[in-house]
Amino acid sequence: MLNKRPRYTPAELNARLRFIVGIVLAGILTLTMTLMLFGLFFVYQGDSISPVDEKLFGLMTPVVLFLTGTLSGVMIANSGKPDLDGNGIPDDEETHVPNTSS
């Protein structure tokens, strides 16, 4: 009763979900890379990298690769439905409203 806005279509919900997931994954990837580079460049390591840091970077490498692959998969993923007009909504889910303005 309080919410008078129209409901989102499944295509709009899917687009919003992909956007939010993409932003979250990109943020995690950026934060991870920033902290790894900060630790590598700005924290004094001595003459060589410590064994603990070496193990941490070895552990973080697959995590970063997984996040990158997941992020690219989410952004590339498509339901396989054609979208000939390129507006982000598959053509069979669009509601065409006739133009009544004169």
BATORLO-960260 format. One line per field, with one value per atom (N, C-alpha, C): residue in one letter; x, y, z. Coordinates in nm, 4 decimals. Example, Ala and Ser with C-alpha at 12.3 -4.5 7.8 and 13.67 -1.06 7.14 Angstrom:
<sites>
residu A/A/A/S/S/S $
px 1.3190/1.2300/1.3200/1.2850/1.3670/1.2900 $
py -0.5690/-0.4500/-0.3300/-0.2250/-0.1060/0.0030 $
pz 0.7800/0.7800/0.7800/0.7080/0.7140/0.7870 $
</sites>
This chain:
<sites>
residu M/M/M/L/L/L/N/N/N/K/K/K/R/R/R/P/P/P/R/R/R/Y/Y/Y/T/T/T/P/P/P/A/A/A/E/E/E/L/L/L/N/N/N/A/A/A/R/R/R/L/L/L/R/R/R/F/F/F/I/I/I/V/V/V/G/G/G/I/I/I/V/V/V/L/L/L/A/A/A/G/G/G/I/I/I/L/L/L/T/T/T/L/L/L/T/T/T/M/M/M/T/T/T/L/L/L/M/M/M/L/L/L/F/F/F/G/G/G/L/L/L/F/F/F/F/F/F/V/V/V/Y/Y/Y/Q/Q/Q/G/G/G/D/D/D/S/S/S/I/I/I/S/S/S/P/P/P/V/V/V/D/D/D/E/E/E/K/K/K/L/L/L/F/F/F/G/G/G/L/L/L/M/M/M/T/T/T/P/P/P/V/V/V/V/V/V/L/L/L/F/F/F/L/L/L/T/T/T/G/G/G/T/T/T/L/L/L/S/S/S/G/G/G/V/V/V/M/M/M/I/I/I/A/A/A/N/N/N/S/S/S/G/G/G/K/K/K/P/P/P/D/D/D/L/L/L/D/D/D/G/G/G/N/N/N/G/G/G/I/I/I/P/P/P/D/D/D/D/D/D/E/E/E/E/E/E/T/T/T/H/H/H/V/V/V/P/P/P/N/N/N/T/T/T/S/S/S/S/S/S $
px 0.0808/0.0000/0.0862/0.1986/0.2863/0.3704/0.3962/0.4821/0.3959/0.3924/0.3085/0.3887/0.5182/0.6005/0.5666/0.5837/0.5586/0.6673/0.6294/0.7252/0.8259/0.9480/1.0507/1.0241/1.0572/1.0464/1.1647/1.1563/1.2709/1.3991/1.3869/1.5060/1.5687/1.4852/1.5379/1.6011/1.5401/1.5989/1.7323/1.7389/1.8626/1.9720/1.9365/2.0354/2.0846/1.9943/2.0349/2.1227/2.0880/2.1673/2.3073/2.3165/2.4475/2.5298/2.4654/2.5358/2.5917/2.5094/2.5527/2.6636/2.6469/2.7497/2.8798/2.8690/2.9878/3.0594/2.9840/3.0447/3.1130/3.0479/3.1058/3.2330/3.2281/3.3474/3.4611/3.4284/3.5321/3.5925/3.5098/3.5611/3.6533/3.6131/3.6978/3.8292/3.8216/3.9430/4.0349/3.9787/4.0587/4.1222/4.0452/4.0983/4.2093/4.1889/4.2900/4.4188/4.4054/4.5259/4.5958/4.5183/4.5777/4.6552/4.5953/4.6642/4.7875/4.7787/4.8958/5.0091/4.9763/5.0795/5.1342/5.0491/5.0957/5.1949/5.1604/5.2498/5.3797/5.3733/5.4945/5.5842/5.5249/5.6051/5.6389/5.5504/5.5685/5.5996/5.5930/5.6308/5.7717/5.8589/5.9995/6.0120/6.0776/6.0919/6.2329/6.3243/6.4635/6.5248/6.6259/6.6939/6.6109/6.5320/6.4476/6.3108/6.2159/6.0793/6.0747/5.9961/5.9898/5.9124/5.9404/5.8692/5.7184/5.6767/5.5335/5.4655/5.5291/5.4725/5.4718/5.5740/5.5791/5.4644/5.4354/5.3231/5.1897/5.1782/5.0553/5.0302/5.1331/5.1160/5.0860/5.1472/5.1172/4.9736/4.9197/4.7820/4.6834/4.7193/4.6285/4.6211/4.7209/4.7209/4.6016/4.5702/4.4508/4.3208/4.3171/4.1969/4.1720/4.2765/4.2636/4.2251/4.2842/4.2481/4.1024/4.0556/3.9162/3.8228/3.8554/3.7722/3.7686/3.8811/3.8855/3.8001/3.8105/3.7298/3.5816/3.5471/3.4073/3.3506/3.4275/3.3830/3.3616/3.4543/3.4365/3.3192/3.2984/3.1841/3.0514/3.0436/2.9199/2.8917/2.9950/2.9749/2.9444/2.9969/2.9755/2.8479/2.8054/2.6906/2.5685/2.5042/2.3827/2.2858/2.1612/2.0622/2.0465/2.1111/2.1023/1.9853/1.9092/1.7946/1.8399/1.7871/1.8320/1.7852/1.8728/1.8429/1.8878/1.8039/1.8422/1.8519/1.7718/1.7783/1.8841/1.9472/2.0601/2.0259/1.9031/1.8671/1.8840/1.9359/1.9600/1.8449/1.7312/1.6150/1.5931/1.5880/1.5632/1.4342/1.4351/1.3224/1.1911/1.1947/1.0687/1.0124/1.0913/1.0430/1.0040/1.0272/0.9926/0.8425/0.7937/0.6528/0.6509/0.5931/0.5914/0.4660/0.4878/0.3769/0.3668/0.2522/0.2392/0.2511/0.3122/0.3306/0.1993/0.1349/0.0052/0.0149/0.1388/0.1516/0.1401/0.0726/0.0537/0.1307 $
py -0.1175/0.0000/0.1254/0.1234/0.2384/0.2502/0.1368/0.1356/0.1451/0.2625/0.2831/0.2695/0.2433/0.2297/0.1012/0.1017/-0.0229/-0.1261/-0.2514/-0.3591/-0.3668/-0.4100/-0.4285/-0.5570/-0.5546/-0.6748/-0.7661/-0.8948/-0.9840/-0.9363/-0.8769/-0.8269/-0.7105/-0.6232/-0.5113/-0.5593/-0.6579/-0.7147/-0.7823/-0.8543/-0.9199/-0.8164/-0.7083/-0.6039/-0.5391/-0.5134/-0.4552/-0.5523/-0.6799/-0.7790/-0.7891/-0.7938/-0.7999/-0.6761/-0.5598/-0.4358/-0.4399/-0.4809/-0.4843/-0.5875/-0.7063/-0.8093/-0.7622/-0.6976/-0.6452/-0.5408/-0.4499/-0.3464/-0.4087/-0.5044/-0.5687/-0.6447/-0.7231/-0.7985/-0.7061/-0.5997/-0.5040/-0.4356/-0.4046/-0.3430/-0.4360/-0.5635/-0.6607/-0.6796/-0.6896/-0.7067/-0.5856/-0.4661/-0.3440/-0.3353/-0.3636/-0.3588/-0.4617/-0.5815/-0.6867/-0.6481/-0.6012/-0.5624/-0.4429/-0.3466/-0.2288/-0.2685/-0.3532/-0.3954/-0.4800/-0.5649/-0.6454/-0.5565/-0.4613/-0.3716/-0.2803/-0.2338/-0.1520/-0.2306/-0.3557/-0.4385/-0.4690/-0.4778/-0.5097/-0.3877/-0.2703/-0.1520/-0.0662/-0.0519/0.0484/-0.0067/-0.1373/-0.1964/-0.2502/-0.2099/-0.2494/-0.4010/-0.4607/-0.6052/-0.6522/-0.5617/-0.6032/-0.6285/-0.7097/-0.7385/-0.8272/-0.9141/-1.0024/-1.0118/-1.0630/-1.0748/-1.1840/-1.1589/-1.2557/-1.3802/-1.4943/-1.6175/-1.6089/-1.5363/-1.5228/-1.4430/-1.3322/-1.2517/-1.3287/-1.4072/-1.4879/-1.5888/-1.6508/-1.7448/-1.6713/-1.5501/-1.4728/-1.4377/-1.3914/-1.3575/-1.4814/-1.5940/-1.7197/-1.7643/-1.7355/-1.7707/-1.6750/-1.5483/-1.4484/-1.4534/-1.5070/-1.5125/-1.5894/-1.7106/-1.7787/-1.7064/-1.6411/-1.5679/-1.4526/-1.3789/-1.2665/-1.3175/-1.4280/-1.4841/-1.5294/-1.5896/-1.6316/-1.5110/-1.4050/-1.2839/-1.2209/-1.2177/-1.1610/-1.2432/-1.3744/-1.4600/-1.4500/-1.4444/-1.4317/-1.2979/-1.1915/-1.0586/-1.0525/-1.1088/-1.1076/-1.1954/-1.3079/-1.3939/-1.3269/-1.2546/-1.1840/-1.0736/-1.0042/-0.8929/-0.9411/-1.0560/-1.1066/-1.1889/-1.2451/-1.3363/-1.2721/-1.3506/-1.3052/-1.4218/-1.3916/-1.4988/-1.5695/-1.5204/-1.5817/-1.5330/-1.4417/-1.3896/-1.2711/-1.2584/-1.1503/-1.0131/-0.9156/-0.7762/-0.6919/-0.6860/-0.6217/-0.4703/-0.4079/-0.2627/-0.2154/-0.3075/-0.2741/-0.1955/-0.2058/-0.1293/-0.2091/-0.3311/-0.4116/-0.5013/-0.4905/-0.5738/-0.6651/-0.7961/-0.8855/-0.8473/-0.8614/-0.8151/-0.8830/-1.0103/-1.0773/-1.0363/-0.9648/-0.9187/-0.7708/-0.7034/-0.5618/-0.5454/-0.4421/-0.4053/-0.2825/-0.2976/-0.1880/-0.1047/0.0209/0.1143/0.1968/0.1950/0.2725/0.4224/0.4900/0.6346/0.7032/0.7660/0.8299/0.9809/1.0344/1.1805/1.2248/1.3363/1.3873/1.5121 $
pz 0.0000/0.0000/0.0000/0.0717/0.0747/-0.0521/-0.1158/-0.2333/-0.3591/-0.4194/-0.5383/-0.6682/-0.6559/-0.7759/-0.8497/-0.9816/-1.0563/-1.0250/-1.0324/-1.0068/-1.1215/-1.0873/-1.1885/-1.2661/-1.3931/-1.4741/-1.4419/-1.4769/-1.4525/-1.5218/-1.6392/-1.7093/-1.6326/-1.5765/-1.4988/-1.3688/-1.3039/-1.1826/-1.2124/-1.3245/-1.3647/-1.3907/-1.4579/-1.4860/-1.3566/-1.2630/-1.1349/-1.0555/-1.0555/-0.9850/-1.0446/-1.1768/-1.2420/-1.2107/-1.2053/-1.1738/-1.0320/-0.9361/-0.7965/-0.7771/-0.8351/-0.8229/-0.8887/-1.0029/-1.0700/-0.9872/-0.9255/-0.8419/-0.7200/-0.6559/-0.5374/-0.5749/-0.6821/-0.7224/-0.7651/-0.8367/-0.8773/-0.7555/-0.6567/-0.5338/-0.4579/-0.4455/-0.3761/-0.4511/-0.5822/-0.6623/-0.6485/-0.6537/-0.6407/-0.5032/-0.3992/-0.2630/-0.2440/-0.2936/-0.2808/-0.3512/-0.4734/-0.5482/-0.4835/-0.4345/-0.3702/-0.2455/-0.1617/-0.0392/-0.0693/-0.1711/-0.2068/-0.2582/-0.3439/-0.3960/-0.2865/-0.1954/-0.0836/0.0015/0.0332/0.1124/0.0416/-0.0885/-0.1649/-0.1813/-0.2055/-0.2361/-0.1148/-0.0186/0.0851/0.2232/0.2423/0.3700/0.3550/0.4442/0.4340/0.4444/0.3465/0.3394/0.3734/0.3852/0.4035/0.2663/0.2640/0.1376/0.0463/0.1037/0.0230/0.0888/0.0135/0.0646/0.1713/0.2762/0.3852/0.3403/0.4014/0.3635/0.3866/0.4912/0.5191/0.4076/0.3667/0.2587/0.1273/0.1048/-0.0170/-0.0211/0.0932/0.1013/0.0832/0.1400/0.1259/-0.0199/-0.0890/-0.2308/-0.3135/-0.2761/-0.3447/-0.3227/-0.2042/-0.1736/-0.2415/-0.2508/-0.3059/-0.4588/-0.5230/-0.6696/-0.7252/-0.6784/-0.7309/-0.6952/-0.5781/-0.5386/-0.6350/-0.6672/-0.7603/-0.8993/-0.9427/-1.0728/-1.0747/-0.9650/-0.9549/-0.9606/-0.8859/-0.8871/-1.0258/-1.0931/-1.2278/-1.3234/-1.3161/-1.4027/-1.3728/-1.2451/-1.2071/-1.2525/-1.2331/-1.2747/-1.4254/-1.5017/-1.6468/-1.6881/-1.6190/-1.6499/-1.6217/-1.5108/-1.4766/-1.5776/-1.6182/-1.7116/-1.8527/-1.8917/-2.0268/-2.0361/-1.9234/-1.9228/-1.9866/-2.0683/-2.1348/-2.1323/-2.1257/-2.1194/-2.2541/-2.3570/-2.4884/-2.5696/-2.5147/-2.5867/-2.6714/-2.7926/-2.8803/-2.8311/-2.8482/-2.8149/-2.9339/-3.0341/-3.1595/-3.1482/-3.0601/-3.0493/-2.9503/-2.8766/-2.7909/-2.6661/-2.6154/-2.4965/-2.3681/-2.3740/-2.2560/-2.2159/-2.2823/-2.2523/-2.3729/-2.3507/-2.4641/-2.5359/-2.6674/-2.7491/-2.7129/-2.6715/-2.6396/-2.5033/-2.4212/-2.2914/-2.2919/-2.3998/-2.4064/-2.4216/-2.3602/-2.3775/-2.4672/-2.5827/-2.6781/-2.6563/-2.6270/-2.6078/-2.7355/-2.8002/-2.9227/-2.8959/-2.9874/-2.9756/-3.0099/-2.9095/-2.9324/-2.9416/-2.9307/-2.9392/-3.0854/-3.1050/-3.2406/-3.2642 $
</sites>
